[in-house]
Amino acid sequence: MQENNSKYDILTIGRSSIDLYSNDIGSPFVDITSFGAFVGGSPLNIAVGCKRLGLETGFLTAVGNDQVGKFILNFLNKEGINTASIPTVDGTRSSAVILGIEPPDRFPLVYYRDNCSDININLEHIRQVNISNYRSVMFSGTAFSKDPSRTAMFYAIEEAKKHGAVTALDIDFRADQWFDPLAFGVTIRAAMPYMDFVLGTEEEILAAFMTDPKQLEIKHQQISAPEIRGNIDNAIQEILRKGVKTLIVKRGAEGASIFRQGEEEIKVPGFPVEVINVLGAGDSFAAGFMYGYLQGWDLYKAVRMGNATGAIMVTKHGCANFMATLDEAIAFANSKGGL
């Protein structure tokens, strides 16, 4: 492994989209009259969150030769994110997401990702992004769902490890993006041993170890919030046995837990807020955590920062457009007991 002397703090890789979020908060999906247009996709959200907190950030996705792709790139460039290596892939379409917002616990979600651009990230795109320029790389589960992106992700892992970059995986389970929900676990388990950090909700961790599709249930088309039956304690230990140095379990309003091999669980309390929209909260958490970790903070404080940025996000209408700045996150945390 080479010493990492990079000029950027973090690279995130994977899906991007235009997000159309209901403006009629509380209305059933069939009664929506208008939508707000934002940008989204887990790795895009994380990239924006990291940049707003002050990290030098790059993002690798792919867009189509279409107006949606231009919409996404325009936003990223205004944020100051390094987009130099993002390809335009002819013959594909930039993806879209439509979301209903019915607080506190119903958020129906529709993906439009047939022939989507970002799943066409390939080996050459990984070579072009030059991972040696980055201190850390954040991977996202959906990018492993199909080739050529899947193979490109494993190549990116190799490059990250070769150049001494910190590797992190946001499990990002979206059942409808896989030809078989069990294929998700098979693939993501193959990536986990190469990760310094794995981040996921209890449901996502259980999804990684499903043995029967009947364990999975999606209600009200809540693709990002499935119900999954299984033994969470066993699944946590399985991840650690795979060699993952640190597993962080996101627990919503309860905060998060840190697990490391041979050590006791560390519970990090959250920040109570009134929920408007839970979409993007986990991505905002990841940005806050990676910011803290890359500043050299201890894990407890870094996770507490993630809890703060995640809590801010659930009070907002959309995802990337509403990511917190460092001043906002610190002020919020200080108003509720500090980090």
C-alpha positions as CSV (number, residue, x, y, z in Angstrom):
1,M,0.0,0.0,0.0
2,Q,1.3,3.4,-0.9
3,E,1.3,6.5,1.3
4,N,-1.7,8.6,0.3
5,N,-0.7,12.2,-0.4
6,S,-3.9,13.4,-2.1
7,K,-5.2,16.8,-2.9
8,Y,-8.9,15.9,-2.4
9,D,-10.5,14.6,0.8
10,I,-13.2,12.3,-0.6
11,L,-14.6,10.8,-3.7
12,T,-18.1,9.4,-3.9
13,I,-19.2,7.1,-6.7
14,G,-22.6,6.1,-8.0
15,R,-26.1,7.2,-8.8
16,S,-27.4,10.6,-9.5
17,S,-30.8,11.8,-10.4
18,I,-33.3,14.6,-10.7
19,D,-35.6,14.3,-7.7
20,L,-39.2,15.5,-8.0
21,Y,-40.5,15.8,-4.4
22,S,-44.2,16.5,-3.6
23,N,-44.9,20.0,-2.7
24,D,-48.2,18.8,-1.1
25,I,-46.7,17.6,2.2
26,G,-49.1,15.2,3.9
27,S,-51.2,14.5,0.8
28,P,-51.5,11.0,-0.6
29,F,-49.5,10.4,-3.7
30,V,-52.6,10.3,-5.9
31,D,-53.6,13.8,-4.8
32,I,-50.2,15.5,-5.4
33,T,-50.7,18.7,-7.5
34,S,-47.0,19.8,-7.9
35,F,-43.4,18.8,-7.3
36,G,-40.2,20.6,-6.3
37,A,-37.2,19.8,-8.6
38,F,-34.0,18.9,-6.7
39,V,-31.0,16.6,-7.3
40,G,-30.4,13.3,-5.5
41,G,-28.9,9.9,-5.4
42,S,-27.1,8.7,-2.3
43,P,-23.5,9.3,-3.4
44,L,-24.5,12.7,-4.9
45,N,-26.1,13.7,-1.6
46,I,-23.0,12.6,0.3
47,A,-20.7,14.5,-2.0
48,V,-22.8,17.7,-1.6
49,G,-22.9,17.2,2.2
50,C,-19.2,16.7,2.4
51,K,-18.4,19.8,0.3
52,R,-20.7,22.0,2.3
53,L,-19.0,20.9,5.5
54,G,-15.7,22.0,4.0
55,L,-14.2,18.8,2.5
56,E,-12.5,19.0,-0.9
57,T,-14.9,16.6,-2.8
58,G,-15.1,14.8,-6.1
59,F,-18.0,12.9,-7.5
60,L,-18.0,10.2,-10.2
61,T,-21.4,9.4,-11.8
62,A,-22.5,9.3,-15.4
63,V,-25.2,11.4,-17.1
64,G,-27.1,11.1,-20.4
65,N,-26.9,13.6,-23.2
66,D,-30.1,15.2,-22.0
67,Q,-31.4,18.2,-20.1
68,V,-31.7,16.2,-16.8
69,G,-27.9,15.5,-17.0
70,K,-27.2,19.2,-17.6
71,F,-29.5,20.0,-14.6
72,I,-27.5,17.7,-12.4
73,L,-24.1,18.9,-13.5
74,N,-25.1,22.6,-13.2
75,F,-26.0,22.0,-9.6
76,L,-22.8,20.1,-8.8
77,N,-20.6,22.7,-10.4
78,K,-22.3,25.5,-8.5
79,E,-21.6,23.6,-5.3
80,G,-17.9,23.5,-6.2
81,I,-17.6,19.7,-6.5
82,N,-15.0,18.3,-8.8
83,T,-17.0,16.9,-11.7
84,A,-14.2,16.8,-14.3
85,S,-14.3,13.1,-14.7
86,I,-18.1,12.7,-15.0
87,P,-18.8,11.2,-18.5
88,T,-21.8,11.9,-20.7
89,V,-22.9,8.4,-22.0
90,D,-24.8,8.7,-25.3
91,G,-27.7,6.3,-25.7
92,T,-28.6,6.4,-21.9
93,R,-30.8,8.6,-19.8
94,S,-30.1,10.5,-16.6
95,S,-32.3,9.0,-14.0
96,A,-35.2,10.4,-12.0
97,V,-37.0,9.9,-8.7
98,I,-40.5,10.9,-7.7
99,L,-41.4,11.0,-4.0
100,G,-44.5,11.5,-2.0
101,I,-44.2,13.1,1.4
102,E,-46.6,11.9,4.1
103,P,-45.0,12.5,7.5
104,P,-44.1,10.9,9.8
105,D,-43.6,7.5,8.3
106,R,-45.0,7.2,4.7
107,F,-42.7,8.2,1.8
108,P,-43.7,6.4,-1.4
109,L,-40.9,6.4,-3.9
110,V,-40.7,5.7,-7.7
111,Y,-37.4,5.2,-9.5
112,Y,-37.0,5.8,-13.2
113,R,-33.7,4.0,-13.9
114,D,-34.3,1.9,-17.0
115,N,-31.1,2.3,-19.2
116,C,-29.9,4.9,-16.7
117,S,-26.6,6.6,-17.2
118,D,-24.8,6.0,-13.9
119,I,-25.1,2.2,-14.1
120,N,-22.9,2.6,-17.2
121,I,-19.8,3.7,-15.2
122,N,-17.0,1.5,-16.6
123,L,-13.4,0.7,-16.0
124,E,-12.1,3.5,-18.1
125,H,-14.1,6.0,-16.1
126,I,-12.5,4.7,-13.0
127,R,-9.0,5.2,-14.6
128,Q,-9.9,8.7,-15.6
129,V,-11.0,9.8,-12.1
130,N,-7.5,9.0,-10.7
131,I,-8.3,7.7,-7.3
132,S,-4.7,8.4,-6.1
133,N,-5.9,12.0,-5.8
134,Y,-8.3,11.2,-2.9
135,R,-7.8,10.5,0.8
136,S,-11.0,8.5,1.0
137,V,-13.6,6.8,-1.3
138,M,-17.3,6.3,-0.4
139,F,-19.0,3.5,-2.3
140,S,-22.8,3.0,-2.6
141,G,-24.6,-0.3,-2.8
142,T,-26.8,0.4,-5.8
143,A,-23.7,0.9,-8.0
144,F,-22.9,-2.8,-7.5
145,S,-26.3,-3.9,-8.9
146,K,-25.5,-4.2,-12.6
147,D,-22.6,-4.3,-15.0
148,P,-20.6,-2.4,-16.2
149,S,-20.9,-0.4,-13.0
150,R,-20.5,-3.4,-10.7
151,T,-17.2,-4.4,-12.2
152,A,-16.0,-0.8,-12.1
153,M,-16.8,-0.6,-8.4
154,F,-14.6,-3.6,-7.6
155,Y,-11.8,-2.1,-9.7
156,A,-12.3,1.2,-7.8
157,I,-11.9,-0.7,-4.6
158,E,-8.6,-2.2,-5.8
159,E,-7.4,1.3,-6.8
160,A,-8.4,2.8,-3.5
161,K,-6.6,0.1,-1.5
162,K,-3.5,0.3,-3.7
163,H,-3.2,4.1,-3.1
164,G,-3.9,3.9,0.6
165,A,-7.3,5.6,0.5
166,V,-9.8,5.1,3.3
167,T,-12.7,3.0,2.0
168,A,-16.3,3.3,3.1
169,L,-19.5,1.6,2.0
170,D,-23.0,3.1,2.3
171,I,-25.0,-0.2,2.0
172,D,-27.8,1.7,0.2
173,F,-30.2,-1.2,-0.4
174,R,-32.9,-0.5,-3.0
175,A,-34.6,-3.8,-3.6
176,D,-36.2,-2.9,-7.0
177,Q,-32.7,-2.2,-8.5
178,W,-31.7,-5.9,-8.2
179,F,-32.9,-8.8,-10.4
180,D,-33.2,-10.8,-7.1
181,P,-33.0,-9.3,-3.6
182,L,-30.7,-12.1,-2.6
183,A,-28.3,-11.1,-5.2
184,F,-27.8,-7.9,-3.3
185,G,-26.4,-9.7,-0.3
186,V,-24.1,-12.0,-2.4
187,T,-22.6,-9.0,-4.1
188,I,-22.3,-6.6,-1.2
189,R,-20.8,-9.3,1.1
190,A,-18.0,-9.6,-1.5
191,A,-17.2,-5.9,-1.2
192,M,-17.4,-5.7,2.6
193,P,-14.0,-7.2,3.4
194,Y,-12.2,-4.4,1.7
195,M,-14.0,-1.6,3.6
196,D,-12.7,0.4,6.5
197,F,-16.2,1.6,7.3
198,V,-19.6,0.1,6.6
199,L,-22.7,2.3,7.2
200,G,-26.2,1.1,7.1
201,T,-29.6,1.0,8.8
202,E,-30.7,-2.2,10.6
203,E,-32.9,-3.1,7.6
204,E,-30.0,-2.7,5.2
205,I,-27.7,-4.8,7.3
206,L,-30.3,-7.5,7.5
207,A,-30.8,-7.3,3.7
208,A,-27.1,-8.1,3.3
209,F,-27.7,-11.5,4.9
210,M,-31.2,-12.5,3.7
211,T,-31.6,-16.1,2.8
212,D,-35.2,-16.0,1.7
213,P,-37.0,-13.3,-0.3
214,K,-40.0,-13.7,2.0
215,Q,-37.9,-11.9,4.7
216,L,-38.5,-8.7,2.7
217,E,-41.6,-6.6,2.6
218,I,-42.1,-3.2,1.0
219,K,-45.2,-1.3,2.1
220,H,-46.7,1.7,0.4
221,Q,-43.9,1.6,-2.2
222,Q,-41.4,2.7,0.3
223,I,-38.4,1.4,-1.6
224,S,-35.9,3.1,0.6
225,A,-37.5,1.8,3.9
226,P,-38.3,-1.9,3.5
227,E,-39.2,-4.2,6.4
228,I,-36.8,-7.1,6.7
229,R,-37.0,-9.9,9.2
230,G,-33.9,-11.5,10.6
231,N,-31.4,-11.5,13.5
232,I,-29.7,-8.1,13.6
233,D,-27.1,-9.2,16.2
234,N,-26.0,-12.1,14.0
235,A,-25.8,-9.9,10.9
236,I,-23.7,-7.3,12.7
237,Q,-21.2,-10.0,13.9
238,E,-21.1,-11.5,10.4
239,I,-20.0,-8.1,9.0
240,L,-17.3,-7.8,11.6
241,R,-16.1,-11.3,10.9
242,K,-15.6,-10.3,7.3
243,G,-12.8,-8.0,8.4
244,V,-14.7,-4.7,8.4
245,K,-12.8,-2.4,10.8
246,T,-15.8,-0.3,11.9
247,L,-19.6,-0.9,11.3
248,I,-21.9,2.0,12.0
249,V,-25.6,1.2,12.4
250,K,-27.9,4.1,11.8
251,R,-30.9,4.0,14.1
252,G,-32.9,7.0,13.2
253,A,-34.2,9.1,16.1
254,E,-32.2,6.9,18.5
255,G,-28.9,8.0,16.9
256,A,-26.3,5.4,15.9
257,S,-24.2,2.6,17.2
258,I,-20.5,1.8,16.6
259,F,-19.3,-1.8,16.4
260,R,-15.7,-3.0,16.2
261,Q,-14.4,-6.5,16.4
262,G,-13.8,-7.5,20.0
263,E,-15.2,-4.3,21.5
264,E,-18.4,-3.4,23.1
265,E,-21.1,-1.5,21.2
266,I,-20.8,2.3,21.5
267,K,-24.2,4.0,21.4
268,V,-24.2,7.6,20.2
269,P,-27.4,9.5,20.9
270,G,-29.3,11.4,18.2
271,F,-30.9,14.8,18.2
272,P,-34.7,14.8,18.5
273,V,-36.4,16.9,15.8
274,E,-39.8,17.0,14.1
275,V,-39.7,14.9,10.9
276,I,-40.8,16.2,7.5
277,N,-38.9,13.9,5.1
278,V,-36.6,11.1,6.0
279,L,-35.1,10.7,2.5
280,G,-31.5,11.8,2.5
281,A,-31.0,11.6,6.2
282,G,-28.7,8.7,6.0
283,D,-26.6,10.4,3.3
284,S,-26.4,13.5,5.4
285,F,-25.3,11.3,8.3
286,A,-22.5,9.8,6.1
287,A,-21.3,13.3,5.1
288,G,-21.2,14.4,8.7
289,F,-19.4,11.3,9.9
290,M,-16.8,11.4,7.1
291,Y,-16.2,15.0,7.8
292,G,-15.5,14.3,11.4
293,Y,-13.4,11.3,10.7
294,L,-11.2,13.1,8.2
295,Q,-10.7,15.9,10.7
296,G,-9.1,13.3,13.0
297,W,-12.0,13.3,15.5
298,D,-12.6,10.2,17.6
299,L,-15.3,7.9,16.3
300,Y,-17.9,8.9,18.9
301,K,-17.6,12.6,18.0
302,A,-17.6,11.9,14.3
303,V,-20.8,9.8,14.6
304,R,-22.4,12.5,16.8
305,M,-21.6,14.9,14.0
306,G,-23.3,12.5,11.6
307,N,-26.3,12.4,13.9
308,A,-26.5,16.2,13.8
309,T,-26.4,16.5,10.1
310,G,-28.8,13.7,9.7
311,A,-31.3,15.3,12.1
312,I,-31.1,18.6,10.2
313,M,-31.9,16.8,7.0
314,V,-35.2,15.2,8.2
315,T,-36.6,18.7,8.8
316,K,-36.1,19.7,5.2
317,H,-38.1,19.2,2.0
318,G,-35.4,17.6,-0.2
319,C,-32.0,16.0,0.0
320,A,-28.8,17.5,-1.6
321,N,-30.2,21.0,-2.0
322,F,-30.7,21.2,1.8
323,M,-27.4,19.7,3.1
324,A,-26.1,21.6,6.1
325,T,-23.0,23.8,6.1
326,L,-20.4,23.4,8.9
327,D,-21.6,26.5,10.7
328,E,-25.2,25.3,10.6
329,A,-24.3,21.8,11.8
330,I,-22.2,23.1,14.7
331,A,-24.8,25.6,15.8
332,F,-27.5,23.0,15.7
333,A,-25.5,20.6,17.7
334,N,-24.5,23.2,20.3
335,S,-28.2,24.2,20.7
336,K,-29.0,20.5,21.7
337,G,-26.1,19.6,24.0
338,G,-23.1,19.7,21.6
339,L,-21.1,17.0,20.0
